[in-house]
Each structure stands twice: as structure tokens, then as C-alpha cells.
Amino acid sequence: MNKNSNIEMITGDPKKAINKLSFPIIASMFLIFANNIIDSIWVAGLGAEPLAALGYITPLFLIIVGFGNGLGAGGNSLISRYIGAENKQSANNAAIHNLILSIITSILITIIFTIFLKPLLVLMGASSVMKYAMDYGLTIFICTFALLMPPIVGGAFRAEGDIKKATIPIALAAIINMILDPIFIYTLNLGITGAALATALGPFISLLLMLYWIFVKKDTYLSYDKKDFNNDFKIYKDILVVGIPASLEQLVLSVLTIFVNFMLTIVSGPMAVAVYTAGWRIINIGMLPAIGVGTAAISVAGVAFGAKKYENLRITARYAVKIALIASIIVCIILYLFSNQIALIFSYSKNSAGLAPSISSFLQIMCLFILYVPFGASAGNVFQGVGKGTISFILTAFREFILVLIFAYLLGFTFNMGEFGIYCGMLLGGGIGSLICYTCIELYINRLIKNKG
């Protein structure tokens, strides 16, 4: 198999590969979440009700993001394993199947969410802000293809080690959104609908750039020519074996957010949802080092597994946790010390000024959640990289949907601790679940090495 510098990097030292892949991923993810924060900031200027509406749509929006990232992980995993096994022809074929799958999935999600959006919002308790939620949600879901396809195509770019092509379009989308937000929301007076349009237009332009590289410039390592395509339902299945569980992981997180929003609505009302929406976006930024390193680990683990270099698989898992944990500790300290200043960015207008103290308190509690993420994220992504997406999903579902939700309910309602109890329960469940996840990946790799010996 002919190798370029990217392929040599990703098939070499796992530590160097993770370092080179993870930092651009983290940078692009930072722009995405910064964009989400800026979205919240501009929408907060419209008042607490539009911000709460954004909170109700967010878990549904994250389902799209989850399907994109999940199918991207599935394609990344399969293509990486073919590259590790030095089978370029199959890698090319898998990349084309990956692209076709992104188109089919976009169409299906658009149909489902535009039809069932209003009933879902009613079930979530969003009746008091329904108009704002529908204005934002319908615009987003009509543009599903622009939001879903870039991360799927980007998964193929990451598999071949071309991190620039995987991250530049994502960063570009975030920058375009940040520029358009104030123009669409206030200058053109489109309100919350303008925020949704800005969110969709940036990824659409990025998708055009990706397709230009693939079909016009043709400077990717993987080939997308028709002659390289041999329709094979087994390849779709192999992508989905990782992609569906990985997508469902985000669905689990989104459903968890829906339940948390519902519990907060019961104990404190829509204002608590607004606080959670704003504060959790800050916490998501704090998770970026662990998520970025874990995303890089998918490609590195897939290559190591395809080449049957299981010791490299162990190095990948342990090194990913190590560097992600160091970064997460630093971020946690920063968020705790500067929580008051960070909270002010959501209270610049008269309509949202009262949210600042509550957001600050939320950040001081929930910044601890960031410390658990390196263990769960790295373990889950390594499982995805070796093609064990179902195991990753089961562990994530157990951690987030069972442990986190149960402890949040117990402390919030059974022990009558209210909003504070819900947050403490999320911390306790997340911590226990993440340690269980990491123990499982260590046991799995040990078994691979033992069986090979």
C-alpha cells in the first residue's frame, strides 16, 4: 500500500499520532462550542424565554450531531482498520459507502423530526415557550443534511490521517455562524429564527468545501472514483455496527438532557432550564480536551487493531486518558475560579441579568464533572476504534442513562435536595460509570494481548 506522510504518521508511534491528531480536533471543537456559547449569548439578549426554548431544542439538535459523529466514527473505524491491514482498495470502497450513508441518513432524519417536532416539545414540557422552540427547531431540522454530513465525511478524512481536511471545514462553519448570528438575529430582525439560519448556513458552506476536495480537486488519499465503488451491504453493516451504537450514545445523552430539563422544570421552573442550558454549554467546552483526544484515539486504535499491534492499543488507551486528564484538571480549576466572570456573559441584557448568580453556582458544582470524562470518553472511543461499538454504547447508556439519571432523581426528589441534588446526582453517577468504562477497556486489551501470546 502506497503511503503518504499522513498514513506514515497514523501507523507509527501511537503517542505521536494522538498528539498530532488531537490538538487540531480540540481546536475545531473549541470553535464549535464557542459558537454554541455565542449562540446562547445572542439569544439571551432576546430574553429568558427564547434562551429556555433553545434549551429544549438543544437535546434534539444534539441527536443530529450524534448521528453525524456516530456514523463518522463508524466510517473512521472501518477505514482505519483497512488502512492498518494495508488494504487500500477496501478503504476506498468503505469511504464511498460512508458518503452514501450520510445522504440517506440526512433524508430520514429530516422527515422524522419535521413531522414529530411539536409532539416531542410538548412531551418535554416546552409548551410555555412553544412558539420560540418551533421557530428555531423547524429551521434547524429542515437543514439536517448540512449539519449531519460534514462530521461523517470528516470521519473518513481522520481515518487517513488528514486532520486538516477533517477540521478546517468544521472550524470554518463555526466562524461563519459567529459572524452571521448578530446580523440575522438583530440587524435583519429575524430573532431566534435568525440564530437557526446562521447555525445551518455555516456547515452548508463547509460541506461544499469538502465535496470540492473530494470530487473536483481530488487530492485526498482515499479515492472516491466510481471505479473504486463496489456496492456491498456488508460494508454498510460494518459501518453501522459502530456508527449506530455511537449515534445512540449521543441519543442517550440527549434523552438524559431532556429528563434533566424535565426534572428542573418540576423543581424550579423554566428559569432553571435556562441556567442549565447556559451553564452546561460552558461545561461542554471543558470536556473538549477529553473528547478531542478520544476522537483521535478512534483512528489510532483502529489502525493498531487492523495491524494486530495490541500493545499499541494499550498505549493508545492509557496515553489518551493521561493527557486528557491533565488538561481536564486545568480546565476544572479555571472554571471554578472564574465562574462569576464567565456567568456574566449570559447576563449582559436587562432580560437575563438575574441568571448570573445561578449560572455561577452551577459552574462551581458541575466543573467537577469534567474530571470523569477522560476515563469514559477514551474507553468508549477505543472500543469504537476496534469495531466494538455496541460495547461502547452499553457502557455509555449504563453510565449516563441509568447511573446519572437514577442518582439525580434520588438526590433531587427522594432526598428532597431539589436542583442542587439533581446536579450532585449527575456527578456521582458520572464518576462511578466512567471508572467502570475504563476498567472494561483495560480488561479487553489485556485479553487481546493474552490470546495473541
CORDATA-V557122 format. One record per backbone hydrogen bond with DSSP energy under -1.0 kcal/mol. NH is the residue of the N-H (numbers start at 0). CO is the residue of the C=O. Records with the same first field share a line. If there is no record, write none. Layout:
NH: CO + CO
This chain:
7: 3
8: 4
9: 5
10: 6
11: 8
16: 12
17: 13
18: 14
19: 15
20: 16
21: 17
22: 18
24: 20
25: 21
26: 22
27: 23
28: 24
29: 25
30: 26
31: 27
32: 28
33: 29
34: 30
35: 31
36: 32
37: 33
38: 34
39: 35
40: 36
41: 37
42: 38
43: 39
44: 40
45: 42
46: 43
50: 46
51: 47
52: 48
53: 49
54: 50
55: 51
56: 52
57: 53
60: 56
61: 57
63: 59
64: 60
65: 61
66: 62
67: 63
68: 64
69: 65
70: 66
71: 67
72: 68
73: 69
74: 70
75: 71
76: 72
77: 73
78: 74
79: 75
80: 76
81: 77
82: 78
83: 79
84: 80
85: 82
86: 81
90: 86
91: 87
92: 88
93: 89
94: 90
95: 91
96: 92
97: 93
98: 94
99: 95
100: 96
101: 97
102: 98
103: 99
104: 100
105: 101
106: 102
107: 103
108: 104
109: 105
110: 106
111: 107
112: 108
113: 109
114: 110
115: 111
119: 115
120: 116
121: 117
122: 118
123: 119
124: 121
125: 120
128: 125
129: 126
132: 128
133: 129
134: 130
135: 131
136: 132
137: 133
139: 135
140: 136
141: 137
143: 140
147: 143
148: 144
152: 148
153: 149
154: 150
156: 152
157: 153
158: 154
159: 155
160: 157
161: 156
162: 160
165: 161
166: 162
167: 163
170: 166
171: 167
172: 168
173: 169
174: 170
175: 171
176: 172
177: 173
178: 174
179: 175
180: 176
183: 179
184: 180
185: 181
186: 181
187: 182
189: 183
190: 184
192: 189
194: 190
195: 191
196: 192
197: 193
198: 194
199: 195
200: 196
201: 197
203: 199
204: 200
205: 201
206: 202
207: 203
208: 204
209: 205
210: 206
211: 207
212: 208
213: 209
214: 210
215: 211
216: 211
218: 212
227: 224
228: 225
234: 231
235: 231
236: 232
237: 233
238: 234
239: 235
240: 236
242: 238
243: 239
245: 241
246: 242
247: 243
248: 244
249: 245
250: 246
251: 247
252: 248
253: 249
254: 250
255: 251
256: 252
257: 253
258: 254
259: 255
260: 256
261: 257
262: 258
263: 259
264: 260
265: 261
266: 262
267: 263
268: 263
271: 268
273: 269
274: 270
275: 271
276: 272
277: 273
278: 274
279: 275
280: 276
281: 277
282: 278
283: 279
284: 280
285: 281
286: 282
287: 284
290: 286
291: 287
292: 288
293: 289
294: 290
295: 291
296: 292
299: 295
300: 296
301: 297
302: 298
303: 299
304: 300
305: 301
306: 302
307: 304
308: 303
309: 307
312: 308
313: 309
314: 310
315: 311
316: 312
317: 313
318: 314
319: 315
320: 316
321: 317
322: 318
323: 319
324: 320
325: 321
326: 322
327: 323
328: 324
329: 325
330: 326
331: 327
332: 328
333: 329
334: 330
335: 331
336: 332
337: 333
341: 337
342: 338
343: 339
344: 341
345: 342
346: 343
354: 351
355: 352
358: 354
359: 355
360: 356
361: 357
362: 358
363: 359
364: 360
365: 361
366: 362
367: 364
368: 365
369: 366
370: 367
371: 368
375: 371
376: 372
377: 373
378: 374
379: 375
380: 376
381: 377
382: 378
383: 379
384: 380
385: 381
386: 383
387: 382
391: 387
392: 388
393: 389
394: 390
395: 391
396: 392
397: 393
398: 394
399: 395
400: 396
401: 396
402: 397
403: 398
405: 401
406: 402
407: 403
408: 404
409: 405
410: 406
411: 407
412: 408
413: 408
414: 409
416: 410
417: 411
420: 416
421: 417
422: 418
423: 419
424: 420
425: 421
426: 422
427: 423
428: 424
429: 425
430: 426
431: 427
432: 428
433: 429
434: 430
435: 431
436: 432
437: 433
438: 434
439: 435
440: 436
441: 437
442: 438
443: 439
444: 440
445: 441
446: 442
447: 443
448: 444
449: 445
450: 446
451: 447
452: 448
